[in-house]
Amino acid sequence: MTVREFRARLAAVGDDELCCGTFWLAEDFLGINPDMTPDEIAAAMEYAEDHHDANEGFNWWHLEMAIDTVLLEGGGEIALPEVQLQIL
């Protein structure tokens, strides 16, 4: 999901509602593999989201697994909606 989509989802919830969650950015993926392209990062994020297991959570191992899977499958060749990533 994009930051815009994340903000919209949060905007639908009251400011005083309790919540918990994990928030990962492109720079986190680059911290694992600094050679990733924006398309590979987007594909790894999509894979991580689609293969999330609440018993495992979003953690470094989960991101590493998503990156490894995407890079082994060709990363940028995976068909994804067009997204724009801003790498900080």
C-alpha positions as CSV (number, residue, x, y, z in Angstrom):
1,M,0.0,0.0,0.0
2,T,1.2,3.5,-0.5
3,V,1.6,6.1,2.2
4,R,-1.5,7.9,0.8
5,E,-3.6,4.6,1.1
6,F,-2.2,4.1,4.6
7,R,-3.2,7.7,5.6
8,A,-6.7,7.2,4.2
9,R,-7.1,4.0,6.2
10,L,-6.0,5.8,9.4
11,A,-8.2,8.8,8.6
12,A,-11.2,6.5,8.8
13,V,-10.3,5.6,12.5
14,G,-10.9,8.0,15.4
15,D,-7.8,9.7,16.9
16,D,-8.4,8.1,20.3
17,E,-8.8,4.5,19.0
18,L,-6.2,2.0,20.1
19,C,-4.1,0.3,17.5
20,C,-0.9,-1.5,16.8
21,G,1.0,-2.4,13.7
22,T,4.2,-2.4,11.8
23,F,5.3,0.2,9.2
24,W,8.1,-0.6,6.8
25,L,9.5,1.8,4.1
26,A,11.7,1.3,1.0
27,E,14.8,2.3,3.0
28,D,14.2,-0.8,5.3
29,F,14.3,-3.1,2.2
30,L,17.4,-1.3,1.0
31,G,19.0,-1.9,4.4
32,I,18.7,-5.6,3.7
33,N,19.8,-5.3,0.0
34,P,21.0,-1.9,-1.1
35,D,21.1,-3.0,-4.8
36,M,17.4,-3.3,-5.1
37,T,15.6,-1.3,-7.8
38,P,12.3,0.5,-7.0
39,D,10.4,-2.1,-9.0
40,E,12.1,-4.9,-6.9
41,I,11.2,-3.1,-3.7
42,A,7.6,-2.7,-4.8
43,A,7.4,-6.4,-5.7
44,A,9.0,-7.5,-2.4
45,M,6.5,-5.3,-0.5
46,E,3.6,-6.8,-2.4
47,Y,4.9,-10.3,-1.8
48,A,5.4,-9.6,1.9
49,E,1.9,-8.3,2.2
50,D,0.4,-11.2,0.3
51,H,2.3,-13.8,2.3
52,H,1.9,-12.3,5.7
53,D,1.2,-14.7,8.5
54,A,0.0,-13.0,11.7
55,N,1.7,-15.7,13.8
56,E,5.1,-14.6,12.3
57,G,4.4,-10.9,11.9
58,F,6.3,-8.4,9.7
59,N,9.9,-8.8,10.9
60,W,13.4,-8.7,9.3
61,W,13.2,-12.4,8.5
62,H,9.9,-11.9,6.7
63,L,11.3,-9.0,4.6
64,E,14.4,-11.0,3.8
65,M,12.3,-13.9,2.6
66,A,10.2,-11.6,0.5
67,I,13.3,-10.0,-1.0
68,D,14.9,-13.4,-1.7
69,T,11.8,-14.8,-3.3
70,V,11.3,-11.7,-5.5
71,L,14.9,-11.6,-6.6
72,L,15.0,-15.3,-7.4
73,E,11.8,-14.9,-9.5
74,G,13.0,-11.9,-11.4
75,G,11.8,-9.1,-9.2
76,G,10.9,-6.4,-11.7
77,E,9.2,-8.9,-14.1
78,I,6.4,-9.5,-11.6
79,A,3.2,-7.7,-12.8
80,L,2.2,-5.1,-10.3
81,P,0.1,-2.0,-10.4
82,E,2.3,1.0,-11.3
83,V,3.5,2.7,-8.1
84,Q,5.9,5.5,-7.4
85,L,8.4,4.9,-4.6
86,Q,10.3,7.7,-3.0
87,I,13.6,6.4,-1.6
88,L,14.9,8.6,1.2
